[in-house]
Structures are given as structure tokens and as C-alpha cells.
Amino acid sequence: LVASDPKVAEHDKQIAMFAKQMKEMQDMLKMSQETMAKSQKEMQDLLMEKTREIEGLKTQISVVSTKVDQLEMKMNKLAADFGMTKQEFEKRFDMNEKKMEQMRKDYQSAVEMINTE
């Protein structure tokens, strides 16, 4: 076979096209690997951010829980000061709350009646 042979030229052309396709595929593979690495990094960053948020929420829950415990102890002490059980104290407190709410409603109704006259 001689270099000027059309079959050799065709063969060279096919090899060049194959090499070009291989290069394009390698470039695409490299780009997809870079994209995957970037996505993985973004996911890790997001995971770290959410983990920090969760830790913050755990801390807030702990603080609130401590405050609730403190209020519970104060309520028990108040109930004892009034010579009642905690349940009796809560019931009386709840009744007072309902009375206050009713008084607010009555006051609001009276104000509305005055304003409409």
C-alpha cells in the first residue's frame, strides 16, 4: 500500500475522525466529573449548613426545656404557697383566665355598642 492509495487516505481519515470523537468523549467525561465534584461539594456544604441549623435548634430546645422545668418548679412552689396541689392551682388559674377572657369580650361588646350609637 502506498500513501497515495485512496484506501490508505480513507483509513487515515477514519482514524483522525475516531481520534477526534475519542477526544470529545474524554472532554465530556472530564466535564461531567467536574460537575459531579461540584454538585457533591454543594451537597456537602448544604449538609453542613443544615447540621449547624439542627444543632442550633437542639440548643434552643434545650434552653426552652430548661425554662419549662423552671416554670414547672415555680408553679409547684406557688401552688404549695396557696396550700393547693398543682392540679388545683392550674384549674383555678385556668378559671381566672376564662373569666378575664369573658371580661375582655364584654368590654369589647360595650365599646362597640357605644361606638355604634
Contacts in CASP RR format, 6 or more apart in sequence:
PFRMAT RR
TARGET T0000
AUTHOR 0000-0000-0000
METHOD contacts of the structure
MODEL  1
LVASDPKVAEHDKQIAMFAKQMKEMQDMLKMSQETMAKSQKEMQDLLMEK
TREIEGLKTQISVVSTKVDQLEMKMNKLAADFGMTKQEFEKRFDMNEKKM
EQMRKDYQSAVEMINTE
1 7 0 8 1.000
1 8 0 8 1.000
2 8 0 8 1.000
3 9 0 8 1.000
75 86 0 8 1.000
75 89 0 8 1.000
75 90 0 8 1.000
76 86 0 8 1.000
78 89 0 8 1.000
79 85 0 8 1.000
79 86 0 8 1.000
79 88 0 8 1.000
79 89 0 8 1.000
79 90 0 8 1.000
82 89 0 8 1.000
84 92 0 8 1.000
END
